[in-house]
């Protein structure tokens, strides 16, 4: 059959086909995508000859991670080509939603309604240099580039191994990549592979409006979600001082957590975005005149060097300051009203609540309560986390009023390889290559879009992940992270992908020359110069 994706036009057609396979997270399309891709990969000459080197690996809910291994008989060096194939939803396309996964048709149709686009998107549309559609940028162009690369390597018998790894669920919990950790370890053992580089294909994000530069990323930002259950005391609204609303307690912590610079980190001249709240609500399930005495909040914290242990320590400090402020103001209100009140707000880590509950109720009862809470909370791991902490606090009301600190999934550890020689050489080579191809390439040390590289090359003395495990209510039940396996995948990381704009927006678009001409040339140069001609 020969090579099918060796021209920019062929690679464009491949991308459009991949995008047309609608694969929004947690839809039937996401489940079907892996099977369609497997069929597509098996059409390649190399995999017709080696059918055992293409495989599906079960993740959950009928979803699969896909691997395809090009193995040279005399090579040990192995580059893992990482991508994800799920996309976010498409409701924002409105009347054009049916075209959201048909890039050629959507791009043509947008010319008829271009006045509705923002100025930059309209200019890009009129330039004719961009292809619009859900998944064009984020990130099926990366997958298409990897497919063309592995086809070329097999056709030209490159003396290096390439493992294509593409996963579902990156946009929600990275379930696909967490499963892939053990998959990669198993393939390394079965095929005697030595992983030399984890090369992701996430797109290059602009850093500011009008930014024309493309970027290579030598690491990825971390993300963790400290959360809190607030437990007050119920009362009738006509007798407010017989209780304390959870919403009142929550307001003090959320005010301190939003934009809290105690969590800010700076590395290589780059700085993490400040925390914000992602969720806050009381846990009443219907209206009544009983005051809301249970509430929950979820905060987003970005990481560079800090571990889960470091973040929990800072979170606890902020929570104690918040509780002290809340208690002080509440006592003053009670003094003015001439009432006694219900006492000061305490702060506990989730692991302390579990220990207290086990002493009071016994480990078996606590286990049963956890199972009941998870079963009743639906499939969302964040709702499950709050449900577990909530049910335990209902059984331990003597600890209230209280703020219970916990972690809710997902957790993306920060990973960085900027100081690795291979990565320094790769960045210098790619900048030089980009110049020759007519564009400028900058280096960013932490990819700020969050990506699956978080689950390889993990470095921690162990305490960081122990704190996470002990304070994540659903740990080991519906959510886990293979920390030990991630440590074993110790090769450096790099992200090199095409230029795109407006990920997760209805104006998501891909720069075609970057994706179909420059990126393939850069990937080929990187592998030839650093792994074949070294």
N, C-alpha and C positions, 0 to 999 in steps of 0.2 A: 504493500500500500504506500510505503514511503512516508515522507513528512507532509503533514497536512497544515501545519501552523507556522510555516517558515516565512511568511510575508506579513506586513502590517495589515493588509486587507483580510487575510485568513484569521489573524489573531482578533481582529475586530468582530468578525463573524462568530468566532468561538465565544467571545465575551457576550455578545448579544444572545447567543443560545443559552449560556449559563444564567444570564439575567432573566431570561424568559421562563426559567424553571423557578417560579415563585417559591421562595423558601423563608417566609417570615417566621420568626421564632415561635415555636409551639403551635405551628399549623401543620396540616397534612403535607403541605409542600415541603416543609423542612424535613419531614420523615422520608418523603419520596426522593429528595435531591440526592442523597447518598447512593441510592440504587441507580438512578439515572447516570450519575457520575461514574459509578463502577462500570456500567455498560460502556460508557464513552471511553474510559481508560483501557478497557479490554480490547478495544478495536485497534489499539496501537500495536505495531509489529512486535515490539519487545515483549509486550504482555500477552500476546498470542503465543509466543514461545515460552514464556514463564508465567503461566496463569496463576501460580501460587503466590506471586509477588504483589498481587492486588487483593486487598481484603477489606471487609467491613467489620467494625468492632462495636459491639452493643454499648450504648450509653444509657438511655432511659426513654420511656414513653415511645418506643419504636424508632428512636433516633440512633444514628450510627456515625462514628468517626471513620474516615476513609484513609487508607494508606496505599501507596504504590511505590515500590522499591526498584530503582535501577541500580543493579549491582555489577560492578566490574570484577572479574575473577581475581585480579591481582591487587585490588585496592582495599585499604582499610579505612582511610579518611572518608567520613560520611557527613554530608551537609543535609540538614533537615529543612525542607521548604514548608513553612507553616502558613496556613490561611484558615479563615472560617467562611462558611457558606451561608449561614443564616443572616437575615436582614431584619431591620426594624419594620414596624407596620407602615401602612401606606394611606391611611385615612386622610392625611393632609393634602393629598392630590385632588380631593373633591371630585368634580365632574370628570377629571382626567385619570381617575384611579385605575380604570381598566387598562390604561396605557402605561402605567407606572413601571411595569416590568418588560416593556417593549421599547428599548432605547431609540431605535431608528424612527419608529412611529411617533413616540412622545416628542422627540427633538423636532421633528417636522411640524407636529401639531402646535408646539409652543410658539412657533413663529406667528400663528394666528392670534395668540393671546399674549404676545410679548410685553404689551404695556402693563400687564398685571404683575410682571416680575420686578424684583428690585433692580436697581441700576446696574450693579456689577453682573448679575446673572443675565440681564438683557444684553449687555455688551458681550459677554462670553457666547451667548446664543448667536448673536449677529456675526461674531468672528468666524463661525463655522469650525472652530477648533475643539469644541466640547460635545460630548455625548451625554444626554441627560437620562436619568432613570434610577429607580431604587436598586441599589447593589452595584451600580456601575463603578462608583468610587469605593464604597465600603461593603465588601471588599473583593468582589468577584474578579476584578481586573488583576489583582494579585494572584488569585488562583489560576486564571487563564495564563498569566506569564509563567507560572511554575509548570503548568502542563506543557507549554511550548518548550520550556527549557529541558524538561526531562525527556521529551521526544527527541530534541536535538542531541542530547547527551547519548541516548541509546543509539541513534542513527549514526553518530560519529565515533561511537565506542570510546567515550571519554574515560580515562583511567582514574575515576573517582566514583564514589557512590552517592546517589541522590535519593532521599526519602521524601516523597510528597506526603504531607500530612494535612488534611483539611477536616475541620470539625464543625459540629453544630453548636448552638447555644452560647456563642461568645457574647452576644448582646444582652444576656440576662445573668447567668450564673457560671458560665464557662464549664458546664458539665462535660462537654466534649473534650476539652483540653485536659481536664483533671483525670478523665479516663485514659487519655492518650499518654500520660506519664508512664503507666505500667505497660502500655502497648509498646512504647519506644524501648523500654528496658528489655522487654521480651524479644523484640526484633533484633536488638543488639546482640543478645545472647545467641539467638537462633542462627543469625547470619554472620556472626563475628564482625560486627560493625564497631567502629570507633568514632563517636560523634565529635566532630571538629568545629561545627558552627551551627547555631540555630538561627536560620534566616527567615524572618517574617516578611510578608508582603503587604502590610497595611499601607494605606496611601499616605502621601506627603500632604500635611495640612498647612494651609497658609497661616502665618503668624499675625497678620494684621490685614485690614482691607487693602486691596491693591497689590499685595505681596506676590511677586512673580517667581520668587526663588523656590527651588525644590530642596528637600531635606533628606538626610540620612540620619537614622536614630541609633545611638549606641547603647540604649537602655530603654526601660519603660517605667513610667510612674506607677507608684503603688496606690491602692485605694482600700480603705477599711471603713466599716460602718459601726462605730460605737452607738449604742442605743440605750434607752432608759425606760423603765416601767416606773410610773409614779403612783404611789398608793397612799391615799388619804383616808378619810373616814366619811361614810355616808350619813346623810341627814336629809330632812325635809327643807325645801327652800325657805320655808317660813321660820325655821330655826337654824340659821346658818352657822352659829357658833357651837352647835352640837356636833359639828363635823368640820371637814376641811376638804375642799375640792382638789382633785388631782391636777386640774387645769391651772390652778393658782400656783401649785408647786412647780409644774412644768414650765411656767412662764419665766421663772428665774433662771433655770438651766438653759433654756433655748436662747434667751437674751445673751447669756455669756458665751454660748457655743458658736452662735452665728458670727462669722468673721474673726474668730478668736486667733490671735497671732501667736499664742503659745504653741500651736501645732505647725506653724510655718517652718519650712526648711529651705535652705539655700545650698546648692551644690553646683559646681562648674558655672557659676554665674546665673543659674536658673533657679526659680523660686516656686514652691508649690502654691496652688490656689488656696485661699483660706476656706475653712469649713463653712458649710451651710446646712440647714435642716432639710431633709428630704421627705419627712413625714411627721405629722403631729396630730393626734386626735385622742378624744376620750374613748373609753371602751364600752360605753353604754350602747346597746344594740337597738334601743327604741326610746322614744320620748317618754319622760315621766317627770314628776316634780321631785323625785329623788335626785340629789346632787351627784354629779359624776365624780366618783371617788377613785377611779382607776383610769390612767391615761398612758399613752406611749409616744415616744419620739425617736426619730432615727436621724443620725447626723452623718454627713459625708466628710471624711478626712483623707487627704492625699499624703503620700509618703515618698521619701527618697531613701534615707538610711534607717529610719526608725522601724522598730519591730512592733508587733501587737502588744508586747509587754510594755514598751515605752509609751505607746499611745494610751493604754489603759491607766498607766500611772498618771499621765497628764489629765486624762478625762476624770479620774477620781479626784484630783486636786480641784479642777474646775467645779465638779459636782459638790464637793464639800464646801467650797466658797459660796456656791449658789444656795445650798441648804442652810448655811449659816445666815445668809442675807434674808432668805425666806422666813426662817424662824424668828429672826430679830424683828422684821417688819410685822409678822403675825403676832408676836408677843405685844408689840406696841399697840396694834389695833385692839387686841383683847384688853389691854390696860385701859385704853380710852373708853371701851364699851363696858368695862366693869365685869368682864366674864373671865372664866378660867382658861378656856381653850383646851386643846387636846394634846399639847406637847410639841417638842421640837422635831424637825424632820431629820431622820437618820439617813446615812448613805451606806449601801452594801454592794459588794460585787455579787454577781449571780452565784458564783461558787460558794459564797458564804450562806446564801439562802438555801442552796442544796444541802449543805452540811447541817444547817439548823433543822431543815425539814426531815432529813434522815435521822437525826437524833430524836426528833419528836414523834415521827410517824413510822420510821423504819425504812430501810433501803428499798424493800419490795413495794411498799405503798408509793414511794416517790417514783419508782420506775413505772408503776401502773398509772399514776397521775400524768406523767410525761407522755405516755402512749395515748391516753385519752385526749390530752390537749392537742397533740399533733394530729390525731385522727379527726378531731372536730374542727380544725382550723383550715382545712382545704389544702391545696398543693403549694401555696406560696410559703417559702421558707422564712420570710420575715414575719408573716402572720403567725406561723407556727412558733417562732421564737418568743414572741410576745405572749402567746397563749400558754406556753409552758411556764414562763416566769409568773404570769398572772395567776394561774391555778395554784402554784406553790405558795404564792403570797396570800391567796384566799384562805389557805390552810394554816398560815402563819401570821395572822393579823396582829398578833402581839408585837410584831416588829414595826408596825406602822405608827405614824406616818413615815414614809420612806421613799427614797430614790434607789431603785435597783439598777445597777450598771451591767450591761451585757454587750455581746457582739451579735450582730445579725449578718447573715450571708448577703453578698459574696465578699470574699477577701482576695485582693490581688496584691501579692508582695511586690515591692519595687525591685527591679533587677538592673544592674548597670555593668557594662563591660568596656567603658571608655578607656581604661588604663591597660587593657589587654593588647599585646603587640599585634596580634592578628587583626584586631579591630582598628587599631591606629593605622596599620598598613592599608586596610580595606577602605577606610574613610579617605585617606590621601589618594589612593588609586581611583576611587569613585569621583572625587572632585576633579581630578585630572581628566578622567574619561568624560565627565559631564561637560567640561570646557570644550573638549574636542567635538562633542555632539551639539554644541551650540546653546548650552544652558548653564546656569550657575547652581551649584549644590552647596548647601550649608549643613553644618552638623548640629544636631540637637542631642543632648545627652540623655534626656528622659522623654520618650514618646508620651505626649500628654493626652492621647485619646483612649488610654487603657487598652491593653491587648493581652493575648494569650502567652506572650513571652514571660509573663509573671510566673508561669508554672514550670520553668526550667532554671537551672543554675542558681538554686536557692541557697543562700548563705545565712546561717543562724546558729548560735551556740546551743540551741534547743529550748531555752527559756521562753523565747518569743512565741513559739508555737504552742508550748504548754499552756501559757496564759490564754491564748486564743481558744484552745480546746476546752479548757475548764470554764470559760465564760460564754460559750456559744451554746445556748439551750438545745439546739437540734444537732449538735455534734455527734457523729456516729449513728444517727438515726436517719435523717434525710439529707445531711450535708457533711462533707469531709474534704480535706485537702491532703494529698499524698506527700507531705513534707519530706519524708525520708527519701522517697523516690526522686523528688525534685532535686535534692542535694546530689544524688548520683548522676544526674544529667548536668555535668559540670562544665560543658563547653561554653564559650562566649556567645553572646547574642548580638544580633544586628537586625535592623528593620530597613528595608529598601523597597519602596513601592512607587506607584505612579502619582502624578500630581492630580489632585481633585479639589473640589470645593463643596461646601454646604452639606457635609455628611448629616444624615438624619433629618434633612429638610426636603421640601418638595422640589427645591432647585438643586438637589444633589446632582453632581456632574463630574465627568472625567475628561482630562485633557488627552486627546487622542494621540498626538505625536509623542507625548511622554509615555503613555501606556503601551503603544503598539510599535514604536520605533526605538526610543531612547532606553526605556527600561530593559527590553530584551538584550540590547547591546551591552548595557552596563552589567547585567547579571552574567552574561557570557564572559565578559572581560574579568569580572571578579573571580570567577571560578577558574578560568584558564591561568591567570597570572598568579593567584595565590595557592592553588591546589594542584594544577597540572604542570605548569612550567616552573614551579618553585625550585 
